[in-house]
Amino acid sequence: MPRVSISETVHSASLQLACAGVEEPLLNVRVLLGHALGIKPDSLRNHMDRALTEAEATLIASLVERRSKRETLNRIIGRGEFCGLWFELNEATLEPRPESEIIVRAILEKLGKPVWKSRIKKPLRILDLGTGSGCIMLSLLHNLPNATGLAIDIAPRAIKKAEENARRLGLNRRCAFRLNNWASGISEAFDILSFNPPYIPRSDIPKLQPAVRNYDPILALEGGEDGLDPYRTVIPSLPRLLKSGGFAGIELGDGQTNEVGRMLKQSGFTDISLYADFRGFERVFVVRKT
């Protein structure tokens, strides 16, 4: 059987993805081929005449087929970018999403305000509830060299992957990981708390895009009948989990601002800021314990 070249594979694979309705098929193919061959996508043009081995061609065909079924590039290559860092993924972790970067940015913004300047030089303790790949916690630690953290998740495979990411980023000595059901049994108080729960209502799960519905872990998506169960569990505990002057960054689902805001006020918070995402949706509350 004649061996095909990279150029021929790029053409045929791009056509396959285009027919499957995948946007930017050529870009997708370059990423997949680069991943399969260990070549940077931008450098593929220098190898277009190279013939693929049978094993390489088989691998590339399987990757392209997965993409045609709407599995995302990040899932296929096993990693995603978040706050300028790369995080490896597995079946128990969500892909890092740009909306969640707002938690990190908002917290760092708060730390830069005058009221916090004296505290930045002191050790800070961070609690990350629902850590997944560890992207929020580890991004905070990367930007706050004086901080240490405790990361919580209920999924053992997520904890394992977060630990691996911490080691790869050289942050493992500053962060402990614990298998736990939210903040149950945690008696320590923290300077910073990040909380990115599953918040999609159960009835909305079948309506999600195939890339999310078919490949993201349901445990990290569904937040109960109305999507608010995790907030009902965690928000009443925030006053005991935060030190005086400490604050929490909380991600929201679409349309949940009023109800989550009501829970925060009911728990005694009066210093509340709201941040929108890049689409203009209200996405993150930051609350400060006075």
SULRA-V206359 format. One line per field, one symbol per residue. psi: psi as a letter, one per 30 degrees, with the letter a starting at -180 (. if undefined). A space follows every 10 residues. Layout:
psi = ???
//
This chain:
psi = kkklleeeee eeeeeeeeff gkkheeeeee eeeeeefhkk effeffgffk kkleeeeeee eeeeeeefgg kleeeefgll kkhglkklla ffklkkkfef feeeeeeeee ffleffeffe flkkkkkjkh fbfgeeeeee eefifglllk kklfjeeeee eeeeeeeefg gffgklkkjl jbgkfjfkkl ekkkjilkgk keffefflke eeeffkkefg ekgaegggee eeeeeffeef fklkfllkkk kllkggeeee eeeeefggkf jkkkklaffg kjekkkkkj.
//
